[in-house]
Amino acid sequence: MKKLLKITTYLGMAGTALIAPSCQLDETIYSSIYTEDFYKTAADAEKGLISVYGALGGLGGGPALTLIADFSDDQTYPRGVVGRNTLTQFTYDVNYTTQKSNSRLNESPQQIWQSCYAGIEKANWVIAKVPGANMDETRRKQILGEAYFLRAFYHWFLSKNFGDIPVKISPSYSEEDAVTAKSPKADVYKQIYADLDQALASGLVSYPAVEKGRVAKEVVNALYAKAALYNEDWAKALEQAKVVIASGKYALMEDVRDVYKYDKEDAARIENMWAFEVDPVSPGLGHQLTGLCGPPGSAGPEYARTSYGSMFAYQAFFSSFDPTDKRRLLLDTTYIDKSGKTVPQRSITPITTKGVLIKKYQDPVSTVGMIPNIPIFRLPDVYLIAAEAEARLNGASAAAYDFVNPVRKRAGLANLKTGLTKDAFIEAVLQERAWEFFAEGDRWYDLTRTGKFLTVIPKAVNEVYPTRNVTAKNKYFPIPLDEINANTKLEQNPDWK
């Protein structure tokens, strides 16, 4: 009798690629890409590491990496279709995040859970098995360092979406190994720090020697700084951000628009420290943002060969920019169609006469997915982390101004007004982050980590979404019910019980 091998949902479907029919009646649990004959050689170790990076495909390709946060924030919103508007209107519940009930799984919290735990499981196998592989010692340490970094990144990404989460730091040799209880935030961050310390000690190379898509040493510092910021560990955040800045390995591009151009992605790596790398070669990795952000129909020479008019910026957000701010050029209230005619704002979309187009993800040339990378860490993020952390420690000091002003200068703005109070300066930095990182999956988490979402979101409305009933429980998503049912030790987040 043939029987399909099962794997717990909690593992994020990490082993689905290896599930195969078996003639045995007893079920066996297989995880990740591990077999007894694997991880013996350098080639095995490299393939194992690629699988850890591969979990990003579930986040960026979805793209759960950005849309889940962006459709919840006060900057961007979706065309009102089932699945997306529930994030904007905060009408999702514990059932919404299950695979069976959600037709847009790749834009749901469950996709975050599955992709991140798939990456964690694969990282655990690399960390457990690569030390025994027959290979060059220097490269072995680097592979382990990248695996530690990615495990930290996936745990951090989970924590900012779900709060307390299970910390998983060993492979699942059995189903029992996969059943893990949640850890409090302090323990989650303790593990994130430990993994990043291991990564920093592994001999990772610095930019520009690093292969594209791989993690440079300074990217580890950048994640350390941002994780510490979320952990309200201001001293650690400042320390790690200063390491990146002092390294001199990265710089701001002169024209902010060049950071996002599909044909300048190699040059943009001087600022775009780590990204979801798009690969147009089959099977490759792509994302939906080019099609979502353009106007409906064939967009002409600016946006894409085909776009759908499914993601826009709020008029109020567009109006919040200083007209001289060069970052406002990454938004637009008109576009040029295929005939060369300028289409006015009132005709951009039928859902509102005030739709504002997002221009960070344009590719008018390719038909096979040669589309812009999605930034994960950019140098301006590091500057603004340093500015906020410095201010929280020492107020609006001269050093704090020195961190924020390079970002403003590149935007074509004057230096930030001096003499601000501590609170006013921090608010100014958060606003700077809003203008700098819109449509990059960042703003929602700034609002939740600072507690501002309850006051900011109800004001971010328009005729498409005239009311947005955000509540305290929306700070974190409910844990998907499929995961609760699969893991007997896993409890639902308190506000969602």
C-alpha positions as CSV (number, residue, x, y, z in Angstrom):
1,M,0.0,0.0,0.0
2,K,1.4,3.4,-0.9
3,K,1.0,6.3,1.5
4,L,2.1,9.9,1.1
5,L,4.6,11.0,3.7
6,K,3.3,13.8,5.9
7,I,5.0,16.9,7.2
8,T,3.7,19.2,9.8
9,T,2.4,22.5,8.7
10,Y,4.5,24.2,11.4
11,L,7.7,23.6,9.4
12,G,6.4,26.0,6.8
13,M,6.2,23.1,4.3
14,A,10.0,23.0,4.3
15,G,10.1,19.5,3.1
16,T,7.5,19.5,0.4
17,A,10.1,19.2,-2.4
18,L,11.1,15.8,-1.0
19,I,7.8,14.3,-0.1
20,A,7.3,11.2,-2.2
21,P,5.2,8.0,-2.1
22,S,6.3,5.3,0.3
23,C,5.5,1.6,0.5
24,Q,5.9,1.7,4.3
25,L,2.9,1.9,6.5
26,D,4.7,3.9,9.1
27,E,5.0,7.6,8.4
28,T,8.4,9.2,8.3
29,I,9.1,12.9,8.7
30,Y,11.4,14.5,6.2
31,S,12.5,18.1,6.6
32,S,14.3,20.5,4.3
33,I,16.7,18.9,1.7
34,Y,18.5,16.7,4.2
35,T,19.4,13.0,3.6
36,E,22.1,10.8,5.1
37,D,24.1,11.2,1.9
38,F,23.9,15.0,1.7
39,Y,26.2,17.7,3.1
40,K,29.3,15.6,2.4
41,T,31.0,17.9,-0.1
42,A,31.5,21.6,-0.8
43,A,28.9,21.4,-3.5
44,D,26.4,20.0,-1.1
45,A,27.0,22.8,1.3
46,E,26.6,25.4,-1.3
47,K,23.3,23.9,-2.5
48,G,22.1,23.7,1.0
49,L,22.8,27.4,1.6
50,I,21.0,28.3,-1.7
51,S,18.0,26.6,-0.3
52,V,18.1,28.8,2.8
53,Y,18.2,31.9,0.6
54,G,15.4,30.3,-1.5
55,A,12.9,30.8,1.2
56,L,13.0,34.5,0.4
57,G,11.2,33.5,-2.8
58,G,8.0,32.9,-0.8
59,L,8.3,36.3,0.8
60,G,9.5,38.4,-2.2
61,G,7.8,36.6,-4.9
62,G,4.4,36.7,-3.1
63,P,5.2,39.3,-2.2
64,A,4.6,38.9,1.5
65,L,7.8,40.8,1.9
66,T,6.1,44.0,1.2
67,L,2.4,43.9,0.4
68,I,1.1,42.6,3.7
69,A,2.7,45.6,5.5
70,D,2.1,48.1,2.7
71,F,-1.6,47.4,2.4
72,S,-2.0,48.0,6.2
73,D,-0.1,51.3,6.4
74,D,-1.0,55.0,5.8
75,Q,0.8,55.4,2.5
76,T,-0.4,52.8,0.0
77,Y,-3.6,50.9,-0.6
78,P,-5.0,48.2,-2.9
79,R,-7.8,48.2,-5.4
80,G,-10.7,46.7,-3.4
81,V,-10.5,43.0,-4.2
82,V,-11.0,40.1,-1.8
83,G,-8.0,39.3,0.2
84,R,-6.1,42.6,-0.2
85,N,-8.7,45.0,1.1
86,T,-9.1,42.9,4.3
87,L,-5.6,44.0,5.2
88,T,-6.5,47.7,4.6
89,Q,-9.8,47.5,6.5
90,F,-8.5,45.2,9.2
91,T,-11.4,42.8,8.7
92,Y,-9.3,39.6,8.7
93,D,-9.6,37.1,11.5
94,V,-7.9,33.8,12.6
95,N,-9.7,32.0,9.8
96,Y,-8.4,34.4,7.1
97,T,-4.8,33.4,7.6
98,T,-5.5,29.7,6.9
99,Q,-4.5,28.3,3.6
100,K,-7.9,26.8,2.7
101,S,-9.9,29.9,3.4
102,N,-7.5,32.4,1.8
103,S,-7.4,32.6,-2.0
104,R,-4.5,35.0,-1.8
105,L,-2.1,32.9,0.3
106,N,0.9,34.6,-1.1
107,E,-0.3,37.9,0.3
108,S,-1.4,36.5,3.7
109,P,0.2,36.2,7.1
110,Q,0.3,32.4,6.6
111,Q,2.8,33.0,3.7
112,I,5.1,34.8,6.1
113,W,4.9,32.0,8.6
114,Q,5.5,29.3,6.1
115,S,8.3,30.9,4.2
116,C,10.2,32.0,7.3
117,Y,10.0,28.7,9.1
118,A,11.0,26.9,5.8
119,G,14.0,29.1,5.8
120,I,14.8,28.5,9.4
121,E,14.5,24.8,9.0
122,K,16.9,24.8,6.1
123,A,19.3,27.0,7.9
124,N,19.2,24.6,10.8
125,W,20.3,21.7,8.6
126,V,23.1,23.8,7.2
127,I,24.3,24.8,10.6
128,A,24.1,21.2,11.9
129,K,25.6,19.4,8.9
130,V,28.1,21.7,7.1
131,P,30.7,21.5,9.9
132,G,31.1,17.8,8.9
133,A,31.5,18.5,5.1
134,N,34.8,17.9,3.3
135,M,35.6,21.4,2.1
136,D,37.7,24.5,2.4
137,E,37.6,25.8,5.9
138,T,37.3,29.5,5.0
139,R,34.3,28.9,2.8
140,R,32.8,26.6,5.4
141,K,32.8,29.4,7.9
142,Q,31.3,31.8,5.5
143,I,28.5,29.4,4.6
144,L,27.7,29.0,8.2
145,G,27.8,32.7,8.7
146,E,25.3,33.3,6.0
147,A,23.0,30.6,7.4
148,Y,23.2,32.2,10.9
149,F,22.3,35.6,9.4
150,L,19.4,34.2,7.5
151,R,18.1,32.3,10.5
152,A,18.2,35.6,12.4
153,F,16.5,37.5,9.6
154,Y,13.6,35.0,9.4
155,H,13.1,35.0,13.2
156,W,13.1,38.8,13.2
157,F,10.7,38.9,10.3
158,L,8.3,36.5,12.1
159,S,8.6,38.4,15.4
160,K,7.6,41.8,13.9
161,N,4.5,40.2,12.4
162,F,3.4,37.8,15.1
163,G,5.1,39.0,18.4
164,D,6.1,36.0,20.5
165,I,7.1,33.1,18.3
166,P,8.6,29.7,18.5
167,V,12.4,29.9,18.3
168,K,13.7,27.0,16.3
169,I,17.5,26.4,16.3
170,S,17.9,22.7,15.6
171,P,16.7,20.5,12.7
172,S,13.6,18.4,12.9
173,Y,14.7,14.8,12.8
174,S,11.2,13.8,13.9
175,E,7.7,15.2,14.1
176,E,8.2,15.7,17.8
177,D,11.2,18.0,17.1
178,A,9.0,20.3,15.1
179,V,6.5,20.8,17.9
180,T,7.8,23.9,19.7
181,A,6.2,26.4,22.0
182,K,6.4,30.1,21.7
183,S,9.2,32.1,23.3
184,P,8.8,35.6,24.7
185,K,10.2,38.6,22.8
186,A,13.2,38.9,25.0
187,D,14.3,35.3,24.2
188,V,13.6,35.7,20.5
189,Y,15.9,38.7,20.3
190,K,18.5,37.0,22.5
191,Q,18.7,34.3,19.8
192,I,18.7,36.8,17.0
193,Y,21.6,38.6,18.6
194,A,23.5,35.3,19.1
195,D,23.0,34.3,15.5
196,L,24.2,37.7,14.3
197,D,27.3,37.4,16.5
198,Q,28.1,34.1,14.9
199,A,27.6,35.6,11.5
200,L,30.0,38.5,12.3
201,A,32.6,36.1,13.4
202,S,32.4,33.9,10.3
203,G,34.7,35.9,8.0
204,L,32.0,37.1,5.6
205,V,33.4,39.4,2.9
206,S,32.6,43.1,2.5
207,Y,31.0,44.8,-0.5
208,P,31.9,44.9,-3.4
209,A,33.6,41.5,-3.2
210,V,30.3,39.8,-2.2
211,E,28.4,38.0,-4.9
212,K,25.1,39.7,-5.8
213,G,22.2,38.5,-3.7
214,R,24.5,37.2,-1.0
215,V,25.0,38.8,2.4
216,A,28.0,41.1,2.9
217,K,29.5,41.5,6.4
218,E,28.0,45.0,6.7
219,V,24.5,43.7,6.0
220,V,24.8,41.6,9.2
221,N,25.6,44.9,11.0
222,A,22.6,46.5,9.4
223,L,20.2,43.7,10.5
224,Y,21.7,43.9,13.9
225,A,21.1,47.6,14.1
226,K,17.5,47.3,12.9
227,A,16.7,44.3,15.1
228,A,18.1,46.2,18.1
229,L,15.9,49.2,17.2
230,Y,12.8,47.1,17.2
231,N,14.0,45.6,20.5
232,E,14.4,49.2,21.9
233,D,18.0,48.4,22.5
234,W,19.1,51.9,21.5
235,A,22.8,51.6,22.4
236,K,23.2,48.4,20.3
237,A,21.3,49.9,17.4
238,L,23.5,52.9,17.4
239,E,26.7,50.9,17.7
240,Q,25.9,48.6,14.8
241,A,24.6,51.4,12.5
242,K,27.8,53.3,13.1
243,V,29.9,50.3,12.1
244,V,28.1,50.2,8.7
245,I,28.5,54.0,8.2
246,A,32.1,54.0,9.3
247,S,33.0,51.2,7.0
248,G,32.7,53.5,4.0
249,K,31.6,50.5,1.8
250,Y,28.3,51.9,0.8
251,A,27.1,55.3,-0.4
252,L,23.9,57.1,-1.4
253,M,23.3,57.3,-5.1
254,E,23.2,60.8,-6.4
255,D,19.7,60.4,-7.9
256,V,17.3,58.5,-5.7
257,R,15.3,57.3,-8.8
258,D,18.3,55.3,-9.9
259,V,18.0,53.1,-6.8
260,Y,14.9,51.5,-8.4
261,K,15.6,51.4,-12.1
262,Y,15.6,47.9,-13.6
263,D,18.6,48.7,-15.8
264,K,20.7,50.2,-13.0
265,E,20.4,47.5,-10.3
266,D,24.1,46.6,-10.4
267,A,25.1,50.3,-9.9
268,A,22.4,50.6,-7.2
269,R,24.1,48.0,-5.0
270,I,26.3,50.8,-3.7
271,E,23.2,51.9,-1.7
272,N,20.9,48.9,-2.0
273,M,22.9,46.7,0.5
274,W,20.7,43.6,0.3
275,A,17.6,42.9,-1.8
276,F,15.2,40.3,-3.0
277,E,17.1,39.7,-6.3
278,V,15.0,39.3,-9.4
279,D,16.2,36.7,-11.9
280,P,14.5,36.7,-15.3
281,V,16.0,33.3,-16.2
282,S,13.7,30.3,-15.8
283,P,12.8,29.1,-13.2
284,G,14.1,32.4,-11.7
285,L,12.5,34.7,-9.1
286,G,10.2,37.5,-9.8
287,H,7.5,39.6,-8.0
288,Q,4.2,41.2,-8.7
289,L,4.9,44.8,-7.9
290,T,5.6,46.0,-11.4
291,G,2.2,44.9,-12.5
292,L,0.4,46.0,-9.4
293,C,1.8,49.5,-9.2
294,G,1.2,50.6,-12.8
295,P,-2.1,52.0,-14.1
296,P,-4.7,49.6,-15.4
297,G,-4.2,48.2,-18.9
298,S,-1.3,48.6,-21.2
299,A,0.7,51.4,-19.5
300,G,2.8,52.6,-22.3
301,P,6.5,53.6,-22.0
302,E,6.8,54.3,-18.3
303,Y,5.5,51.4,-16.2
304,A,5.3,48.0,-17.7
305,R,4.2,46.1,-20.8
306,T,1.1,45.2,-18.9
307,S,-0.1,46.5,-15.5
308,Y,-3.2,46.1,-13.5
309,G,-3.9,49.3,-11.4
310,S,-4.0,47.4,-8.2
311,M,-1.8,49.4,-5.8
312,F,-1.8,53.2,-5.3
313,A,-0.6,55.8,-2.9
314,Y,-2.9,58.0,-0.8
315,Q,-3.3,61.5,-2.1
316,A,-2.7,62.8,1.5
317,F,0.7,61.0,1.5
318,F,1.6,62.5,-1.8
319,S,0.7,65.9,-0.6
320,S,2.8,65.5,2.6
321,F,6.0,65.9,0.5
322,D,7.8,69.2,0.1
323,P,7.3,69.9,-3.6
324,T,11.1,70.1,-4.0
325,D,11.6,66.7,-2.4
326,K,13.1,64.5,-5.1
327,R,11.6,61.4,-3.6
328,R,8.2,62.7,-4.7
329,L,9.3,62.0,-8.3
330,L,8.8,58.3,-7.3
331,L,5.1,59.1,-7.2
332,D,3.0,60.6,-10.0
333,T,-0.5,61.9,-10.6
334,T,-0.3,61.5,-14.4
335,Y,1.2,59.0,-16.8
336,I,1.9,58.7,-20.6
337,D,-0.1,56.0,-22.4
338,K,1.0,54.1,-25.5
339,S,-0.2,56.7,-27.8
340,G,1.9,59.3,-26.1
341,K,-1.1,61.0,-24.5
342,T,-0.8,62.3,-20.9
343,V,-3.5,60.7,-18.8
344,P,-4.6,63.0,-15.9
345,Q,-5.1,61.9,-12.4
346,R,-8.9,61.8,-12.6
347,S,-8.6,59.1,-15.2
348,I,-5.8,56.9,-13.7
349,T,-8.2,54.5,-12.1
350,P,-12.0,54.2,-11.9
351,I,-12.0,53.5,-8.2
352,T,-11.0,57.1,-7.3
353,T,-10.2,60.4,-9.0
354,K,-7.3,60.9,-6.6
355,G,-5.2,57.8,-7.3
356,V,-1.5,58.4,-7.1
357,L,0.9,56.1,-9.0
358,I,3.9,54.5,-7.4
359,K,7.1,54.5,-9.6
360,K,9.5,52.5,-7.6
361,Y,8.9,49.2,-9.5
362,Q,8.9,50.0,-13.3
363,D,10.0,48.0,-16.2
364,P,8.6,49.1,-19.5
365,V,10.9,46.8,-21.5
366,S,10.8,43.3,-20.4
367,T,8.3,40.6,-21.1
368,V,10.1,37.9,-19.0
369,G,10.4,39.5,-15.6
370,M,13.5,41.6,-15.8
371,I,12.0,43.8,-13.1
372,P,13.5,45.9,-10.3
373,N,14.9,44.2,-7.1
374,I,12.9,44.8,-3.9
375,P,15.2,46.5,-1.4
376,I,15.5,44.9,2.1
377,F,18.3,47.0,3.5
378,R,19.4,50.3,2.0
379,L,22.0,52.7,3.4
380,P,19.5,55.4,4.2
381,D,17.9,53.0,6.6
382,V,21.1,52.7,8.5
383,Y,21.5,56.5,8.7
384,L,18.0,56.9,10.1
385,I,18.3,54.0,12.5
386,A,21.4,55.8,13.9
387,A,19.6,59.1,14.0
388,E,16.7,57.7,16.0
389,A,18.8,55.6,18.3
390,E,21.1,58.6,19.1
391,A,18.1,60.8,19.8
392,R,16.5,58.2,22.1
393,L,19.8,58.0,24.0
394,N,21.0,61.6,24.0
395,G,18.2,63.8,22.6
396,A,18.5,65.9,19.4
397,S,22.2,66.0,19.6
398,A,24.5,67.3,16.9
399,A,25.4,63.7,16.1
400,A,21.7,62.9,15.6
401,Y,21.4,65.7,13.1
402,D,24.5,64.5,11.3
403,F,22.9,61.1,10.7
404,V,19.6,62.4,9.3
405,N,20.9,65.3,7.1
406,P,22.7,63.2,4.4
407,V,19.4,61.6,3.6
408,R,17.6,64.9,3.4
409,K,20.4,66.4,1.3
410,R,20.1,63.6,-1.3
411,A,16.4,64.3,-1.4
412,G,17.1,68.0,-2.3
413,L,16.0,69.3,1.1
414,A,17.6,71.7,3.6
415,N,19.0,70.3,6.8
416,L,16.5,69.4,9.4
417,K,15.5,72.4,11.6
418,T,17.7,72.7,14.6
419,G,16.6,73.2,18.2
420,L,14.0,70.4,18.1
421,T,13.1,68.6,21.3
422,K,13.9,65.0,21.7
423,D,10.3,63.9,20.9
424,A,10.0,66.3,18.0
425,F,13.3,65.1,16.5
426,I,12.3,61.4,16.7
427,E,8.9,62.3,15.1
428,A,10.8,64.0,12.3
429,V,13.0,61.0,11.8
430,L,9.9,58.7,11.6
431,Q,8.5,61.1,9.0
432,E,11.7,61.0,7.1
433,R,11.5,57.2,7.1
434,A,7.9,57.5,5.7
435,W,9.1,59.6,2.8
436,E,12.2,57.4,2.1
437,F,10.8,53.9,2.3
438,F,7.2,54.0,1.1
439,A,6.1,50.9,-0.8
440,E,9.1,48.9,0.6
441,G,7.2,47.1,3.4
442,D,8.6,49.3,6.2
443,R,6.1,51.9,7.3
444,W,3.6,49.6,9.0
445,Y,6.2,48.2,11.3
446,D,7.4,51.7,12.2
447,L,3.9,52.4,13.3
448,T,3.4,49.2,15.2
449,R,6.8,49.3,17.0
450,T,6.2,52.8,18.2
451,G,2.5,52.3,19.0
452,K,1.4,55.1,16.5
453,F,-0.8,52.8,14.4
454,L,-3.9,53.3,16.5
455,T,-3.8,57.1,15.9
456,V,-2.3,57.3,12.4
457,I,-4.3,54.6,10.6
458,P,-7.9,55.9,11.2
459,K,-6.8,59.2,9.5
460,A,-5.4,57.5,6.4
461,V,-8.7,57.2,4.5
462,N,-10.1,58.2,1.1
463,E,-13.3,57.6,-0.9
464,V,-12.2,54.0,-1.5
465,Y,-11.6,53.3,2.2
466,P,-13.5,56.0,4.1
467,T,-13.3,54.0,7.4
468,R,-10.5,51.9,8.7
469,N,-11.3,50.3,12.0
470,V,-7.9,49.3,13.4
471,T,-7.7,48.0,16.9
472,A,-5.0,47.2,19.4
473,K,-5.0,43.5,18.4
474,N,-3.9,44.4,14.9
475,K,-0.4,45.2,16.1
476,Y,0.3,41.6,15.4
477,F,-1.3,39.1,13.0
478,P,-3.1,36.1,14.4
479,I,-1.1,32.9,14.1
480,P,-2.6,30.8,11.2
481,L,-5.0,28.2,12.5
482,D,-3.4,25.5,10.4
483,E,-0.3,26.1,12.5
484,I,-2.2,26.0,15.8
485,N,-3.9,22.8,14.7
486,A,-0.6,21.2,13.7
487,N,1.4,22.2,16.8
488,T,-0.1,21.1,20.1
489,K,2.3,23.4,22.0
490,L,1.5,26.5,20.0
491,E,-1.0,29.0,21.5
492,Q,-2.8,31.8,19.6
493,N,-1.8,35.3,20.3
494,P,-3.7,36.6,23.4
495,D,-5.6,39.3,21.6
496,W,-6.8,36.9,19.0
497,K,-8.1,34.1,21.3
